[in-house]
Amino acid sequence: MENLINSLSAKPTIQNRSALAVDKPQIIRVAFFISDGTAITAETLGRSILSQFASVPFETRVIPYVDTIEMAQAAVEHINKAYQTTGILPLVFDTIVDPDIREIINSAQACNLDMYEGLIGRITDEIGVEPDAHSGHAHDDVDSETYKSRIDAVHFALDNDDGARTRHYDMADIILIGVSRSGKTPTSLYLALQFGIRAANYPLTEDDLFDNQLPKALQPHRGKLFGLIIDTERLQKIRQERRAGSRYASYKQCEEEQRAIQAIYMTQNIPSLNVSEMSVEEIATRILQITGLKRRIG
């Protein structure tokens, strides 16, 4: 979901530079994510698709719970207003199930990209069964074991964040370790929320790193450990945003910690992953791939 870079094979001439300087800035295009539920699916899929056009500036807007005719009409007003303001057709990603509501959304002045209609139509043709025209089916498991597994895993991640507690590590599916600000907490929460994985995380401090030993709390759980690595430049930038000008955020400190923790991973035979250029979604998926952990949900 990052930048698409257009490279030029030759340096521009003076005339070219002048032309580039007077180019008008790109107009921001509006993209809507609309659903009869939380809109999480529409937004997730829509953002994934938009990431393929990273050179285009998008302003994204989410409209959840469009489950009545009145809500659909209000959504259309928002979409049409965006078109009138920008003069460019907005993109509309929707996961509306009800055909009457979907028809109203499709009447908007926009490029409508229904994310269910095409797929559901193909499945209907293949299996010979008409879908139930009822919104919210994607969330009917709210009281199911899947939902409980998700909530239990999130609670576990929160209770076992940043090494605050270690007595429940025997219940963990995985324990993420790494230097401070290497992405352990967001990855733990994503593993819990998306896959139902009970993930704890533990920061290795300066004392741990330069002893070249695992902390006592981690030693009984060596088989559950997974290390995160982040490039020195990236780590320093993140720490500077937190504690600008401090020793903690200095390049030298970041470099020494990175060198020390990679030595621990190697000597202790701990699997690891460089997460410097990865989104949290990519990190979590790669961790499952490397470790072989099984999802409880999804």
Secondary structure as the mmCIF struct_conf table of DSSP 4:
data_model
#
loop_
_struct_conf.conf_type_id
_struct_conf.id
_struct_conf.beg_label_comp_id
_struct_conf.beg_label_asym_id
_struct_conf.beg_label_seq_id
_struct_conf.end_label_comp_id
_struct_conf.end_label_asym_id
_struct_conf.end_label_seq_id
BEND BEND1 SER A 9 ALA A 10
HELX_RH_AL_P HELX_RH_AL_P1 ILE A 14 ALA A 21
TURN_TY1_P TURN_TY1_P1 VAL A 22 VAL A 22
HELX_LH_PP_P HELX_LH_PP_P1 ASP A 23 ILE A 28
STRN STRN1 ARG A 29 SER A 35
BEND BEND2 ASP A 36 GLY A 37
BEND BEND3 ALA A 39 ALA A 39
HELX_RH_AL_P HELX_RH_AL_P2 ILE A 40 LEU A 50
HELX_RH_3T_P HELX_RH_3T_P1 SER A 51 PHE A 53
TURN_TY1_P TURN_TY1_P2 ALA A 54 SER A 55
BEND BEND4 VAL A 56 VAL A 56
STRN STRN2 PHE A 58 ILE A 63
BEND BEND5 THR A 68 THR A 68
HELX_RH_AL_P HELX_RH_AL_P3 ILE A 69 THR A 86
BEND BEND6 GLY A 87 ILE A 88
HELX_LH_PP_P HELX_LH_PP_P2 LEU A 89 PRO A 90
STRN STRN3 LEU A 91 THR A 95
HELX_RH_AL_P HELX_RH_AL_P4 PRO A 99 ILE A 105
TURN_TY1_P TURN_TY1_P3 ASN A 106 SER A 107
BEND BEND7 ALA A 108 ALA A 110
STRN STRN4 CYS A 111 ASP A 114
TURN_TY1_P TURN_TY1_P4 MET A 115 TYR A 116
HELX_RH_AL_P HELX_RH_AL_P5 GLU A 117 ILE A 127
HELX_LH_PP_P HELX_LH_PP_P3 GLU A 130 ASP A 132
TURN_TY1_P TURN_TY1_P5 SER A 135 GLY A 136
HELX_RH_3T_P HELX_RH_3T_P2 HIS A 137 HIS A 139
TURN_TY1_P TURN_TY1_P6 ASP A 140 ASP A 143
BEND BEND8 SER A 144 SER A 144
HELX_RH_AL_P HELX_RH_AL_P6 GLU A 145 ASP A 159
TURN_TY1_P TURN_TY1_P7 ASN A 160 ASN A 160
BEND BEND9 ASP A 161 ASP A 161
TURN_TY1_P TURN_TY1_P8 ASP A 162 GLY A 163
BEND BEND10 ALA A 164 ALA A 164
TURN_TY1_P TURN_TY1_P9 ARG A 167 HIS A 168
HELX_RH_3T_P HELX_RH_3T_P3 TYR A 169 MET A 171
BEND BEND11 ASP A 173 ASP A 173
STRN STRN5 ILE A 174 GLY A 178
BEND BEND12 VAL A 179 VAL A 179
TURN_TY1_P TURN_TY1_P10 SER A 180 ARG A 181
BEND BEND13 SER A 182 GLY A 183
HELX_RH_AL_P HELX_RH_AL_P7 LYS A 184 PHE A 195
STRN STRN6 ALA A 199 PRO A 203
HELX_RH_AL_P HELX_RH_AL_P8 GLU A 206 ASP A 211
TURN_TY1_P TURN_TY1_P11 ASN A 212 ASN A 212
BEND BEND14 GLN A 213 GLN A 213
TURN_TY1_P TURN_TY1_P12 LYS A 216 LEU A 218
HELX_RH_3T_P HELX_RH_3T_P4 GLN A 219 LYS A 224
STRN STRN7 LEU A 225 ILE A 229
HELX_RH_AL_P HELX_RH_AL_P9 THR A 232 ARG A 242
BEND BEND15 ARG A 243 ARG A 243
TURN_TY1_P TURN_TY1_P13 ALA A 244 GLY A 245
BEND BEND16 SER A 246 SER A 246
HELX_RH_3T_P HELX_RH_3T_P5 ARG A 247 ALA A 249
BEND BEND17 SER A 250 SER A 250
HELX_RH_AL_P HELX_RH_AL_P10 TYR A 251 THR A 267
TURN_TY1_P TURN_TY1_P14 GLN A 268 ASN A 269
STRN STRN8 SER A 272 ASN A 274
TURN_TY1_P TURN_TY1_P15 SER A 276 GLU A 277
HELX_RH_AL_P HELX_RH_AL_P11 VAL A 280 THR A 291
HELX_LH_PP_P HELX_LH_PP_P4 LEU A 293 ARG A 295
BEND BEND18 ARG A 296 ARG A 296
#
